[in-house]
């Protein structure tokens, strides 16, 4: 069965739209998201455009800030600090990757914990590990878990394998699976006997950035397969999973495009609304 991330994300956006319009009516305010982009990396521009367009669809105020890729780290931090104290902005996102002369960790940590809708601050990642639901869960891992939740599986006693150990996807996704009771293994492309480990998995999440990396003979019959890859091959977008082969034996599988990708944006807007609620809806207002 194909897990339809596009349809699921559209439902989430529809619900957020209703929620935002209720807030507008009730308290006369709407959530706001600021997106900072440096330079003109074509892939980053496409991602930012989709984020802004999704905000417009839902009725969230958005502010796109385009800066030179020559900007100094200190100047960029100043921009972030301005947004930290901007009352119209509830979420701040700095599109990654950043130029080499800028330290990504310093930039992510400059964003206020109240506005860290990407969940990339070390404090936010700490909250994910601890299962503290007050924090912001990074968008792609949150989208992955949302899709898995739709399957109504009890993860206790299940084996989950995450291939990829990035701070943005692999590590937070593994933490979320651990918190749901899954026996979770984190591998990477160089793990010994990767096939042996994968063959025991009930759930496989692949985020390695290699087209067609996961093949049919690496997957147990009936496993759930989540493909986080976005690879460009000859003008076509494809995932990290050999979809044609693996879909023959997986019980559920996400397609690329139309799987995890649209969920990431939906979760960004969900986090922005959450940030707004935390700020504005105190005392049951
Ligand atoms: N670059 C690629 N994916 C992401 C993301 O989810 N957030 C940010 N800020 N940058 C990215």
Boltz pocket constraint, residues with backbone or C-beta under 6 A from the ligand:
constraints:
  - pocket:
      binder: B
      contacts: [[A, 93], [A, 94], [A, 95], [A, 96], [A, 97], [A, 118], [A, 139], [A, 140], [A, 264]]
      max_distance: 6.0
